[in-house]
Amino acid sequence: MRVKEGEVITRQKIFDQLDFDAFAILSGDGNPIHVDPTFSAATRFGRTVAHGMLLYGNLCGLLSQHYPDAVQLDQDFVFPTPTFTGQEMTFRAEVIELISDQAQARLSTTITGPDGEVVCQGQTLLWWPES
């Protein structure tokens, strides 16, 4: 295991409607709240919102990029606020606990919008099988 408690990794991403549309095709989730701007304009959100799993998939990508040998054993997350197109989102993971006798680390995970509002919050457990 090559991580330290307190270690933080981040990345930024701006989604556009093409990202939402491509994820809808790939996942089969064509809910109009994600892909139909006219429909979405009449909702409480006022515009299309990201699929939660699109956000989570990008968070997993951050973890895989920085910890390529790790296996994700568990994850827990909530999406308290929506994510819209054209906003720079910050994906962040912080090592909050090392479980070295089992070669595991627990990380807090957050995604925030440009104003600092949390759009996804949770934790994940990583395991290094070769440790």
C-alpha positions, 0 to 999 in steps of 0.5 A: 500500500503506497498511500499516506493518511491525509493524502489528497487527490483532485481533478477538475472537469466541466461537463457539457450536454454531449457528455450527458447525452453520451452517458445516457446512450451508454447506460440506457438511462434516457430520463429526460431530466438528463437529456431533454433541455425543453423538458428540464426547463419546466422542472424545478431544476430549470435545465438538464442535470448530470446522471449521478453515475456519470459523476461517480464514474469520474470519481472512480476514474480519479481513484484509478488514475492515482491508485492503479493497483487498488481495488475498490471494495466499498462505496457510499455516497449521496447527491445532495444537489444537482450538477449542470452543464458548463460548471467546473466540478472539483473531484476530491478524495482524501485518505482518512484511515489506513487499515495496514494490516489488511492493506486497505485505506478508507477515503472521503470523496466529494464533488463540489461545484464552482461555488463550493457547494457539495454535489456528491459526498461519501466514502470509499474503501480501497484494497491493495491485493499485492501489499 
